[in-house]
Amino acid sequence: AQLKRLRRIEGQIRGLQRMVDHDEYCIDVLTQVSAATRALQAFSLDLLEGHMASCVVDAAARGGAEAEEKIREANQAIARLVRS
């Protein structure tokens, strides 16, 4: 499912390249950039959710330094997503 989403996003980016190559109206290009950006954001959130539900939960159950590291990594990933 994740690869399918990425291929769809890749198609959107190729469409953007064609639009620029054909000198399409700037506002139309920007609209498609926004759509591709939202698609990447949705993909990122889905990936993060899966990571939290598996890797982080498993590490937290085991405890110790690994749990602390996984939580730190997740916090950093969330911070990057919020800033983007």
N, C-alpha and C positions, 0 to 999 in steps of 0.2 A: 504494500500500500504506500509506503514511504517513497519507494522508487517511482511509482506511478505518479505521485504528486510532484516529485522533482522533475520528471520528464515533462509534465504539463507546464511547470514553471519554465523549464528550458524552452519549450515551445513559445511561451509568452515573450521570453527574452529574444528569441530569434525573430518573432513578429516585430518587436521593437527595432531590431536591426534593420529589418525590411522597411519599416516606416521611415526611419531616418534616411536610409538609402534612397527611398522614393520621395524624400523631401515633403513628408506629410505635414499637415498643420500641427504646429507646436502643442497646442492645447490637447489635441487628440493623442499625441505621443505622451504628454504628461499624464493623461488619464490612464493610459496603459501602464506607465511606470508605477502609478499608484496601485493599480490592480496587481502587478507583479510583486510589489513591495508587501502588500497585504497577504498575498499568497505565501511569500517567504516567512512572514511573521507567523502566520497560522501554522506553517510547517515547523517552525522553531518551537512554538508553544507545545505542539503535539509531541515533538521529540523530547522536550524537557519534561513533559508530563510522564512519558514512558520511562525516562531515566529516573525520575523521582520515585515512581511506583515500583521500580525494580532495583536498580543499583543502590540508590540511597536508602530505601527501606531495608534491603538485605544487609547493607553495611551497618545501619543503625541497630538492627537486631543483634548483630555480632558485637557491636560496641567497640570501644578502644580508639586507637589512632586512625584506623581506616574509616570509621564512622565520622570522626571529626573532619578528615580530609574530604570525604564525599559531600558532607554538608557544606564545607567551605567552597568546594568546586561548584556546587549547585547555587550557592549564594552569589558567587562571581558570575555565573552564567545568567542568572536572573538580572543582576545589575547591568550586564552588557545588553540584554534585551530591552530593559527599561530605557537605557540611554539611546538606543538606536531608533 
